[in-house]
Amino acid sequence: MRDFVIETTQLAKSYKGQPALQGLNLEVGRGQIFGFLGRNGAGKTTTIKTLIGILKADSGTACVFGIPVTDEDRSVKIRRRIGFVTEDKELYPYMTVEQILRFTRPFFPNWREDLEKRYLEIFDLPPKRKIPDLSKGMRSKLMLLLAISRGAELLILDEPTDGLDPAAIEDVLHELVALAEAEGTTMFFSSHQLSEVEMIADHIGIIDQGRMVVSGSLNDIKARYRRLRVVLEDPVELPTRWASCVEYVRQEGKVVSMLVNGNDEEIIQQVQSMPGTTVESFPITLKDIFLEQVRGK
Amino acid sequence: MLWYKGWLETRFKLLFGCGLLVFFFVSMSSMSPSGGVRAPAQINAFVSAAVIIVAMLSIVLPGAGIATQPSLQATKGLHGSMLFTLSLPVSRLRLVAVRAAIGCLELAASIGALCCGMWFLFPGLRAASTPKLMLLHLLVQLVCASALYFVGVFLTTFLDDQLRTWCSMILFGTLGWLSKRTPKMGALDILRAMHENSPLLSGAVPWLTVAFSCAVVAIAFIGAVKIAQWREY
């Protein structure tokens, strides 16, 4: 049996009758860097809030470290082992950097003074400065510092690089990967920046309308998905039914574009059996997979 | 460390309360330069002004520890750090309880300072009353003000700070108006128990109102905790 740090089964949650999660199944293994992707309103933040114990699911199960998150006492124990960066990057406006560190430290028995010092220096955060006087980028870095220094086994990062400039994003991502390698920390992070996800994640999950539509190892997914470009010499009636590995078919004039998930050989043969057609198979990027999953169907 | 957070949230509010007390003592001293508050009407006005200060403090100081509160002014929309607070390994019961306790202690300290100041700065009041009555007055003020304060704590769990402040003011204003219009509110009349029916003016403890206030404190606190535990932020 695999050791999942996060595991949800048929997780459902709605707000005033509006479904946010509709049977979400999610598995994040220990040590993985898991990129959680989805459009605005797809259910990413709802999932994260449920895992942290801020929201209660309507049905289904969610476990972190094998502990169900439903019960408040257990949720407190889970939170002691988690580092969390919130989407809004808001902290107490009446505290300085130094004060928020002093405040947060005692809650976490595994607090890492060495990491605190290291990242305080790397992120160049002025200890005496009040939080409202920090730029958005600096607040993002401070939140990361607070999350990393907890000595957490799992980092849940909701848009961690939001507000950072490209150079800072590069630095932060580099540090996160280094941390994951050095400490074996599991990372579960949501982002709209597909290039970031592609840069550091080894596993991804794409959520759409509260359901997981793609999940697995990034390399496997990229190897599995192919785009077929079919050029028709004459207008031909295309089959209405394809093998289940064809995720979509889109025709523009004589050019047909197909997204294939799995073995494309069979489809290529099927297409080539039609008279006067040429077919080419291309690897596709994470961005293509994402876009096709969330709007292509 | 929640105490530390609560202290940072409330320290300027407490300072504001201290300013109110100083203003109160200075203005009362200027009305009776020799500290000779002596006539019953004067003592009545004196206690009445003190009750207004206590009510103001019980409006300013409440908090439930979850929504972000600015240090001094009630500002809308500063709730972003709620997620950070809720991600800490602390139960919601503890968040509410610690913040409510800090405000309550500060309120108690302010009421203590107010009553001590009244007693020691105004010899006329000392001449017209006894230490026992003053002590009972202090206790009645503490219990009744706690009831007003915990209603504020309850409101804080689902209203933002600005709206909660307005609601508290409207609520206490209505209570004051009802108290004046309907003298037969009996045990429910918390403001009257702090003023006319207080031991300092009536010579007796309004036990029923004290009991009612204790019940309000308990119900409001339990309600606040339940809402904080149940609510999805």
Interface residues (C-beta under 8 A of the other chain):
Chain A: K49 I52 G53 I54 L55 K56 E72 D73 V76 K77 R79 R80 I82 F84 T86 E87 D88 K89 E90 L91 Y92 P93 Y94 M95 Q99 R102 F103 T104 R105 P106 F107 F108 M143
Chain B: M1 Y4 K5 L8 E9 T68 P70 S71 L78 G80 S81 L83 F84 L86 S87 L88 P89 V90 S91 R92 Q229 E232 Y233
